[in-house]
C-alpha cells in the first residue's frame, strides 16, 4: 500500500496570454476566457459550467485561475477541498500590485500561517 498521493491533472482558466504560458509549460487542459466575447451573464455562466465540470472530474487536483476571474469562480466554488483552486495574476497585473503582499495573503489563505519573505 502506497502513501504517495495519486497523480492529478492541472487545468488553467484565463485570457489567451495567461493560458498560453501554461501551455508552454506542458499543461494540456486550458480554457481561454475572451473578455470581449464573454461578458456579463454569459461569462458567469461559462465559468460556472467550467468549474462544475472540473469539480465533477476527480482526475483534476489543481485549477489555476487568472486572478481577475476570482469573483466569478468563488460564486460556484464548492466546499470540497479538492481540486485546489489557485488564483494567479497575469504578467500585466503583476506590475500593478505588491507581489510580496499578494503571496503573503495567498500563503495565509491556503496554509493558515504567515511567512516572512
HUCORMO-V838768 format. One record per pair of residues at least 24 apart in sequence whose C-alpha atoms are under 10 Angstrom apart, sorted by the first residue. I is the first residue (numbers start at 1). J is the second residue. D is the distance in whole Angstrom. If there is no record, write none. Layout:
BEGIN
i=I j=J d=D
i=I j=J d=D
END
This chain:
BEGIN
i=6 j=59 d=9
i=6 j=61 d=9
i=7 j=59 d=8
i=7 j=60 d=9
i=7 j=61 d=8
i=8 j=58 d=8
i=8 j=59 d=5
i=8 j=60 d=5
i=8 j=61 d=5
i=8 j=62 d=8
i=8 j=83 d=9
i=9 j=57 d=10
i=9 j=58 d=9
i=9 j=59 d=6
i=9 j=60 d=4
i=9 j=61 d=6
i=9 j=62 d=7
i=9 j=63 d=9
i=9 j=83 d=10
i=10 j=54 d=10
i=10 j=59 d=9
i=10 j=60 d=6
i=10 j=61 d=6
i=10 j=62 d=5
i=10 j=63 d=6
i=10 j=64 d=7
i=10 j=83 d=9
i=10 j=84 d=10
i=11 j=54 d=8
i=11 j=60 d=7
i=11 j=61 d=8
i=11 j=62 d=6
i=11 j=63 d=5
i=11 j=64 d=6
i=11 j=65 d=8
i=11 j=83 d=10
i=11 j=85 d=10
i=12 j=62 d=9
i=12 j=63 d=6
i=12 j=64 d=5
i=12 j=65 d=6
i=12 j=66 d=8
i=12 j=85 d=10
i=12 j=86 d=9
i=12 j=87 d=10
i=13 j=47 d=9
i=13 j=50 d=9
i=13 j=51 d=9
i=13 j=63 d=8
i=13 j=64 d=6
i=13 j=65 d=5
i=13 j=66 d=6
i=13 j=67 d=10
i=13 j=69 d=9
i=13 j=87 d=10
i=14 j=64 d=8
i=14 j=65 d=6
i=14 j=66 d=5
i=14 j=67 d=8
i=14 j=68 d=9
i=14 j=69 d=8
i=14 j=88 d=10
i=14 j=89 d=10
i=14 j=90 d=9
i=15 j=65 d=10
i=15 j=66 d=8
i=15 j=68 d=10
i=15 j=69 d=10
i=15 j=90 d=9
i=17 j=90 d=8
i=17 j=91 d=9
i=17 j=92 d=10
i=18 j=65 d=9
i=18 j=66 d=7
i=18 j=88 d=9
i=18 j=89 d=9
i=18 j=90 d=6
i=18 j=91 d=8
i=18 j=92 d=10
i=19 j=64 d=10
i=19 j=65 d=9
i=19 j=66 d=9
i=19 j=90 d=9
i=21 j=90 d=10
i=21 j=91 d=10
i=22 j=64 d=9
i=29 j=60 d=10
i=29 j=63 d=10
i=30 j=63 d=10
i=30 j=64 d=9
i=31 j=65 d=10
i=33 j=66 d=10
i=33 j=69 d=9
i=43 j=69 d=10
i=43 j=72 d=8
i=44 j=69 d=9
i=44 j=71 d=9
i=44 j=72 d=6
i=44 j=73 d=8
i=44 j=75 d=9
i=44 j=76 d=9
i=45 j=72 d=9
i=45 j=76 d=10
i=46 j=72 d=10
i=47 j=72 d=7
i=47 j=73 d=7
i=47 j=75 d=10
i=47 j=76 d=8
i=48 j=72 d=8
i=48 j=73 d=7
i=48 j=74 d=9
i=48 j=75 d=8
i=48 j=76 d=6
i=48 j=77 d=9
i=49 j=76 d=9
i=50 j=76 d=10
i=51 j=76 d=7
i=51 j=77 d=7
i=51 j=78 d=9
i=51 j=83 d=10
i=51 j=85 d=10
i=52 j=76 d=8
i=52 j=77 d=8
i=52 j=78 d=9
i=54 j=82 d=10
i=54 j=83 d=8
i=55 j=80 d=9
i=55 j=82 d=8
i=55 j=83 d=7
i=55 j=84 d=10
i=56 j=83 d=10
i=57 j=83 d=9
i=58 j=82 d=8
i=58 j=83 d=8
i=59 j=83 d=9
i=60 j=84 d=9
i=61 j=85 d=9
i=62 j=86 d=7
i=63 j=87 d=8
i=64 j=88 d=7
i=65 j=89 d=9
i=65 j=90 d=10
i=66 j=90 d=7
i=66 j=93 d=10
i=67 j=93 d=9
i=68 j=93 d=9
i=84 j=110 d=9
i=85 j=110 d=10
i=86 j=110 d=9
END
